[in-house]
Amino acid sequence: MPVASIRAVRSSRPKVTQPPSLRPVELARYFQAKLAAEWGPHDLKRALEEQKDQIFLLDVRDRGGFQQGQIPGAKNIPLKELESRLKELPKDQEIVTYCWNVTCSLCTRAALLLAEKGFRVRELVGGIAEWQSAGFPTQK
């Protein structure tokens, strides 16, 4: 291929740009919101020990995943059914959503829906995989 043709091909490719940098104040707001919205397995375990009656665990995986094992006391409402089953959820407790693992976004989608509907909600970062990695119990 002639040099002029190579230059034409290179110049026609979209330029890869870096995402814009955020100011420290914007980053601080983001991290504050992230900390308010997420719990790790140790945070959840502590909350369940100290205020079990104020926490509602919501497993949003499909029924098959739930049957493989769940955090003790969790209720299973698969994400695809969640909007039609909102009346089953408490308004007076903090709902903690969880799914499979850190790459699964089911619990984030559920938490967003619930927050938009006026529920107090957090998500368990890393899902049941991180809960189990921490050595915490599951049940079938």
C-alpha positions, -999 to +999 in steps of 0.1 A: +000+000+000+014+034-009+025+057+019-002+083+010-029+056+013-016+045+047-018+081+059-053+084+046-064+053+065-047+064+097-063+099+095-098+085+089-097+065+122-115+082+151-091+098+175-090+082+209-094+108+236-090+106+273-121+112+294-122+147+309-106+151+343-129+159+371-122+186+397-115+174+432-148+187+445-166+167+418-146+136+427-154+141+464-192+142+456-189+110+435-170+091+463-194+103+490-223+091+469-205+058+462-198+052+499-235+060+508-248+036+481-225+006+486-216-019+513-189-045+512-195-079+528-180-069+561-202-037+562-233-058+556-223-085+582-218-058+608-251-041+599-269-075+602-254-081+636-262-047+649-295-038+633-309-069+616-345-057+619-336-026+599-321-045+569-340-062+542-318-084+519-329-086+483-314-112+460-322-102+424-307-132+407-329-157+389-345-184+409-319-209+399-291-188+413-310-182+445-315-220+449-278-225+446-273-206+477-282-172+493-273-150+522-294-162+552-327-142+554-326-129+519-358-127+497-355-135+461-372-113+435-355-116+401-347-082+386-371-088+357-400-092+382-390-064+406-411-035+393-443-056+394-435-068+429-426-036+447-455-040+472-436-069+487-408-046+498-407-027+531-406+011+531-394+012+567-362-008+562-330-003+543-330-027+513-296-042+503-296-056+468-271-083+457-265-105+427-236-128+415-203-109+416-185-076+410-191-078+372-229-084+376-250-053+373-283-067+383-281-054+419-271-019+406-301-018+382-324-030+411-310-004+434-315+024+409-351+013+403-358+012+440-342+045+447-363+061+419-394+046+436-385+061+469-369+032+488-338+035+510-314+012+492-278+001+491-260-026+471-236-053+482-204-048+463-191-080+448-224-098+454-227-133+469-192-142+455-175-116+478-198-126+507-186-162+503-150-151+498-151-133+532-161-167+547-197-156+556-224-182+556-249-190+529-279-213+529-298-233+503 
